[in-house]
Amino acid sequence: MHDRLQNFLNTELEYGNKASPVIKLSSPILDFKQVELWIKRDDLIHSVISGNKWRKLKYVLNHALNNRVDTIISMGGTYSNHLHALAFAGKQLELKTSAFIRGEKPAIFTPTLRDISDFGMELNFISRSEYRELRQYKQNDQLPGILQGEYWLPEGGATEFALQGVAEIVSELHSQLLFDSICVPCGTATTLAGLVSAEVSCSHIYGFSALKNAAFLNQDVNNFFVEGYQLPDNWSIEPDYHFGGFAKQNDQLLLFMEEFEQTYGIELDKVYTGKMMYGVFDLIQRDFFKKGERVVVIHTGGLQGNRTKNSDFIG
Ligand SMILES: *Cc1c(COP(=O)(O)O)cnc(C)c1O
């Protein structure tokens, strides 16, 4: 681990060197259904660089620091949790950051844009079609025109390094308790792929898609693994808890999140964890999980996104 990153882990992160807590939720419905529901509080890792965004960035940052990368370039929407985390990490670790942002430069910046620009990230606003084209560059040196010292980080931080960081969730869980099922929200499904890559022996991994028409995510998960790799089949993606599409919301979702927060004292985000948790409780209601099953949901963070009501954004 590079000195600067180790120092950041030691001094800045609440759970940089030790496992984030996993706690048991209790309520009458869980007792009644006899499902043990636990939550892994990755949202508590840090107030800015939290959840799966820290997990996915950790080894990319280490690689950058160890390999004379001076600028990390990435892409995201005007509410992106990924860019928010990257910009903050760059500032802390003295790495330059730059981003392609989807859509025209807004007259009034979202709280996310304001932050990332304050953190020193260079912002380049591009059209939606240009944005879509950037998605084809999946390797760190593939961005057209990339210079020496620059590192291209694809959408959602989807790299090998990300899988490595996410896999540490599973090793932490193993040191904490054995779970029958792990639940996680999916955007690009990089986090899900990381959990799958960690070889979870007895656990089944359920992804909950934040996007509509997410069947393609199954292939995307496969694409993370080299040909010939025996991808385990202990995972699946629930496609029906997107609430109308990415970042779309309705009263039913918001009410559920409010009740959840009142009951368990834990805030969820509107784009990912709120929808996943709604799905988990819906499945519990439908007796999807076996009696006595021990389920853990990963709180992937994303709470900075709750600062706005606008519904036009991308993770
Ligand atoms: C980005 C994000 C996700 C989606 O992660 P992927 O690895 O892209 O699937 C899930 N939850 C939160 C809170 C996020 O910010």
The ligand as an SDF file (V2000), in Angstrom:
LIG
                    3D

 15 15  0  0  0  0  0  0  0  0999 V2000
  -22.8540    3.5480   -7.4980 C   0  0  0  0  0  0  0  0  0  0  0  0
  -23.7260    2.9320   -6.4830 C   0  0  0  0  0  0  0  0  0  0  0  0
  -24.2420    1.6320   -6.6310 C   0  0  0  0  0  0  0  0  0  0  0  0
  -24.0550    0.8460   -7.8860 C   0  0  0  0  0  0  0  0  0  0  0  0
  -22.8060    0.1920   -7.9160 O   0  0  0  0  0  0  0  0  0  0  0  0
  -22.3720   -0.6230   -9.1950 P   0  0  0  0  0  0  0  0  0  0  0  0
  -21.0530   -1.1820   -8.8230 O   0  0  0  0  0  0  0  0  0  0  0  0
  -22.2660    0.3640  -10.3370 O   0  0  0  0  0  0  0  0  0  0  0  0
  -23.3830   -1.6480   -9.4700 O   0  0  0  0  0  0  0  0  0  0  0  0
  -24.9820    1.1100   -5.6010 C   0  0  0  0  0  0  0  0  0  0  0  0
  -25.2410    1.8240   -4.4860 N   0  0  0  0  0  0  0  0  0  0  0  0
  -24.7810    3.0690   -4.3140 C   0  0  0  0  0  0  0  0  0  0  0  0
  -25.1520    3.8120   -3.0900 C   0  0  0  0  0  0  0  0  0  0  0  0
  -24.0090    3.6680   -5.2970 C   0  0  0  0  0  0  0  0  0  0  0  0
  -23.5650    4.9140   -5.1240 O   0  0  0  0  0  0  0  0  0  0  0  0
  1  2  1  0
  2  3  1  0
  2 14  2  0
  3  4  1  0
  3 10  2  0
  4  5  1  0
  5  6  1  0
  6  7  2  0
  6  8  1  0
  6  9  1  0
 10 11  1  0
 11 12  2  0
 12 13  1  0
 12 14  1  0
 14 15  1  0
M  END
$$$$
